[in-house]
Amino acid sequence: MKSYQLDDHLANFYSQFPPSQQRPVIGITTNHEQIDATLRDRYYQQIVAAGGVPVLIPPVSDASVIDNTLERIDGLLLSGGADIDPRWAGEEPSEKLGNVNEVRDLPELMITRMAVNRQLPILGICRGIQTLAMALGGRVAQDISLNSDVKQPLQHDQKEERDVKTHDVEISDDSLLFQLFQTTRMQVNSFHHQAVQTTGHRFRATAFAPDGVMEAMESTERKPVIGVQWHPEWLGEEGQPLFKWLVSEADIYSRAKHLHSRVLSLDTHCDTPMFFAEDIHFDRRDPRILVDLQKMREGRLDAVTMVCYLPQPKPGETFQERVPFKVSGPKEYADLIFDKIEQIVASNKEHLALARNEAELRQNKWAGKKSIVLGIENGLALEGKVEHVAYFAQRGITYITLCHNGDNDICDSARGTQTHGGLSPLGERVVQEMNRQGVMVDLSHAAESSFYDALQVSRQPIVCSHSNSRLLCDHPRNLTDDQLRALAQHGGVAHTTLYAGFLRTAGEADIYDAVRHLEHAISVMGIDHVGIGTDFDGDGGVPGFADASEAINFTKELLRRRYNEADIQKIWGENWLRVMNQVQTGK
């Protein structure tokens, strides 16, 4: 018999501590009918059954409201409903267009794009798969009959009850759907007259009905995003795999999100200043660059080491011919770049600050500001003068990459011609002066001879800010296992980078390759000597970790592999800070 005593219903809850386990929060978009925001109960019942906490999202197109909503949820379910106005895809309505729900269109297109930018897991159902396509570069047929790829269409708007399955779908055996359902053919229900016609490059089709209608698609960007045309919320336990997947992905996202709130995350190498000549907007989500304030916020990345990259002139070239600004030489160019970085920081001082050491990095994080750390890529900036090390140290740089792609007057490059056989006499003095001035010696790009010479000359640990394993990818820019071991023995660090050519010798590299290189470095060097230096805006970036907004994806992969918070903290910057502190203090 049902009790009407409230205390009876709360007794078990309050009899233990904590009273409940943390569950991921799943936002569910709602329908709109006249003056009501509505939702069929099956959606939230399936989320609860899968272990999630459902929260209903009304159709509000205020971007600030959407942003705040996304900050508070861990996954997104795009629910079914009426047609989307085809004018959002630049098409005029066909006579076969059904009823559109204008109130829903803009809010759902906005929340979809913004959720993808934040790396939230997303499940789109019926209208939801069509929303994914419309928001992210695909195309939806206003009616299945208008899709020339569909021959002799089936009855996709069934008259049977919603829990009745009326036709088959064929599932790709290399798809997420196959992993979830362990079959290449299954029966589904069907309530639609529109369907995704083309996925766009951000998705691939993974299931089809016998008549060729697309029934499912998933992300090609290694993102947890999937859409299905049928209604699994009505299929009870048989529909649960999709909801369990969404809740599981949301749980990983939630854990990563909260971890980033506690851990300082530092990318030790990006080349964004290479785009300064294009008048980029660092405070916006600028599609021309991979690192900006918006993307750092979305990926929960706290800090980047932004380097002044100086191209090495080839024989017969002058430095001035290689750079986009009119300068007298390398030192003036470096000064100009650092001036521009300081201007960016000054223009965004409420949200952005420079950091020269660990204390400033931590202070910025706790103040809610992102940090830019300064570095030089190519000792060419010194113009052959050891005293310029002190000059740039006063400007706040934390490291100098001794060379780039080509030998310079300091040392030989991994892509050079062995001009000096390692460090030059000038190079030895430069390394010694960097030790005195508290500037880290970076040996990414250096030849093996230069690497070992620097290890012998330097009294402090050295770093490789963006270098991978040569054993996994045979490229002269990568480090041999012997180099990794020698680096660790001297207290240094090697940071995994995202340049595809340093991750794989053939085929498309992705985030899993980056993790593979990191884990190999850990196996050789130990957890105290590794980190991440993306090389964003310098050709770094792979599917799954393509720009700063996807930094949290790397954390998610580490959590999947059961790295604990202390180890993730080391990978995301603590190892680097240990070396930085030692070099800066001389201890």
Salt bridges, closest charged atoms under 4 A:
ASP41 OD1 - ARG42 NH1 2.66
ASP67 OD1 - ARG118 NH2 2.72
ASP67 OD2 - ARG297 NH2 2.74
GLU71 OE1 - ARG118 NH1 2.90
GLU71 OE1 - ARG300 NH2 3.30
ASP74 OD1 - LYS257 NZ 2.74
ASP83 OD2 - HIS193 NE2 2.73
ASP85 OD2 - ARG87 NH2 2.72
GLU91 OE2 - ARG139 NE 2.68
ASP105 OD1 - ARG127 NH2 2.93
GLU108 OE2 - ARG104 NH2 2.65
GLU108 OE1 - ARG127 NE 3.06
ASP143 OD1 - HIS193 ND1 2.79
ASP168 OD2 - ARG185 NH1 3.45
GLU170 OE1 - ARG185 NH2 2.51
ASP174 OD1 - ARG204 NH1 3.37
ASP211 OD2 - HIS156 NE2 2.69
GLU215 OE2 - HIS156 ND1 3.76
GLU215 OE2 - HIS167 NE2 3.58
GLU218 OE2 - ARG204 NH2 3.39
GLU221 OE1 - ARG202 NE 3.13
GLU233 OE2 - HIS231 ND1 2.57
GLU237 OE2 - LYS244 NZ 3.76
GLU238 OE1 - LYS165 NZ 2.57
GLU249 OE1 - ARG560 NH2 2.86
ASP271 OD2 - HIS269 NE2 3.33
ASP286 OD2 - ARG288 NH2 2.80
ASP292 OD2 - LYS295 NZ 2.57
GLU298 OE1 - ARG285 NE 2.85
ASP302 OD2 - LYS365 NZ 2.96
GLU317 OE1 - ARG322 NH1 3.32
ASP335 OD2 - LYS331 NZ 3.54
ASP335 OD1 - ARG395 NH1 2.87
ASP339 OD1 - ARG395 NH2 2.90
GLU342 OE2 - ARG395 NH2 3.08
GLU358 OE2 - ARG362 NH2 2.78
GLU360 OE2 - ARG356 NH2 2.73
GLU377 OE1 - HIS269 NE2 3.25
GLU377 OE2 - HIS404 NE2 3.81
GLU377 OE2 - HIS445 NE2 3.09
GLU377 OE2 - HIS466 NE2 3.20
GLU433 OE1 - ARG436 NH2 2.82
GLU448 OE2 - ARG470 NH1 3.09
ASP481 OD1 - HIS520 NE2 2.77
ASP482 OD1 - ARG485 NH2 2.90
GLU508 OE1 - ARG222 NH2 3.33
ASP510 OD2 - ARG222 NE 3.06
ASP513 OD1 - ARG504 NH1 3.16
ASP513 OD1 - ARG516 NH2 3.18
GLU519 OE1 - ARG561 NE 3.86
ASP528 OD1 - LYS570 NZ 2.71
ASP535 OD1 - HIS269 NE2 3.65
GLU550 OE2 - LYS223 NZ 2.75
GLU557 OE2 - ARG560 NE 3.25
GLU557 OE1 - ARG561 NH1 2.85
GLU565 OE1 - ARG262 NH2 2.68
GLU574 OE2 - ARG362 NH2 2.74
